[in-house]
Amino acid sequence: MNDDHADDTLLICRALGDRPDAVSARMTGLDGEGGDYVAVVGGAEVPVRIPWSEPLTERAQIRREVVRMYQESCRLMGVAPRGAAEH
């Protein structure tokens, strides 16, 4: 997630993590209820917790949920999403 999708992670933190002023972000963990991130805001790292749309119980659900979050973030931020083949 961090190496391959740094821009997506930043977009998700800006849109869904209520951190529109973040300049960078990385995922630091996750559980069945949501993802944990660290965003850089004003030169400082701040924790960001973003809940999933529903509790996740299977590893395969994580990818689908992150793609959903990315697409929702694009919509909220007025950004055109990349093609699904790139995820």
N, C-alpha and C positions, 0 to 999 in steps of 0.2 A: 504494500500500500504506500509506504513512504517513498521508496525508491522509484517505483513505476508511476505513481499517481500523485506526486507532490502538489501539482496545480489543482487537482480534483479535491484533495484534502483541504487545501486552503479555501477553495470555493465553498465546500461543505461547512467549514467552521465559520466563514463569513455569513453565510445564509442561514444555516440551521442552528449554529452555535451562538448566534447573536453577537458576533465579533466582526462587524463589517470593516473595522479598522485594522484587522490583522494583516501583517505583511508576510508571514509564513506560518506553517502549521505542520504538525506531525501527529500521527496516531501513536498512542502509548500503551493502549490496552483495550480490551473489550470483554464483555460478559453477555449473558443472555438478555439483559435489559437495555444495553446501549454501548456506545463507544466512548473511549477516553482519548482526549487530544491535548496537546499543548500548543497554544498559539502565541506568536510574538506580537505584542501590542505595545506601542510606545517604548520599544526597546526592552521590554520585560516579558518573560514567559508567564502565561496565565493558563490555568487548567480550564478545559472545556469538556463538558459531558453532554453528549447528544443521545437521547433515547432512540431505540429502534421504533418503527411504527407498530410493532407487536413483539412480544417476547420471542426470542429465537432459541430453538432447542437442537438444531442440526447445523453442523459446520457449513453445509451447502447453502443454507439460508443467508449466511453472512454476505456472500458476493452479491446475491440478488438485492439484498437490503442496501448495500453500499451503492449499487447502481441506481436504485430508486432514489436514494438520498442525493446522488449527483444530479439526476434528472430534475428533481424537485428544486435543488439549489440553482440550477441553470434557469429554471422558470422564474424563481423568485428574484434572481439577480439580472434577468433579462439577457442571459448569455445563451447563444445557440449551442446545444449539446453536440458533441462529436458523435459519429456513427456508433451504433451498438457493437460493431465488430472490433472497435478499438478498445473496448473494456475487457 
